[in-house]
Amino acid sequence: MKAELQEQLLSHFPWARPISGRESLWSKYGFSIGDGWYDLIENLFSEIEVVYRVKGREVDLEIVQIKERFGVLKVYFYGGLDELYELAHKYEELSLSVCYDCGGQGQHRRIGFWWITMCDNCEDNRIASANRKLNGRE
Ligand SMILES: [Zn+2]
């Protein structure tokens, strides 16, 4: 995800910032997902805040990793409330219909050996760009 989008998310949700001074997958790689999934994270983090607000508590989870695996959004964290694991699962399911690149309506599909969730347009762009690279024109 673009650096400015990552920064935007972290400024909206300061509790998600990596713990300073501690090396982790999260501090090292940040949001290892496409720009199209920005809204999924924004919505997931908002829902997490609601869960805590209802209980009158501060958000106390630690993010371990946020990435794409076989075309599915994966959010791993440590600690926090039990409900959060259900929420993370809900957003995994939702990611199966959101385009990884543009955020439009996507479909879980395979490109070559890769599973990815994309719309037809973005898939065409990916394939065209991969072909240009193969032909040494990029
Ligand atoms: Zn798309």
Boltz pocket constraint, residues with backbone or C-beta under 6 A from the ligand:
constraints:
  - pocket:
      binder: B
      contacts: [[A, 99], [A, 100], [A, 101], [A, 102], [A, 103], [A, 104], [A, 105], [A, 118], [A, 119], [A, 120], [A, 121], [A, 122], [A, 123]]
      max_distance: 6.0
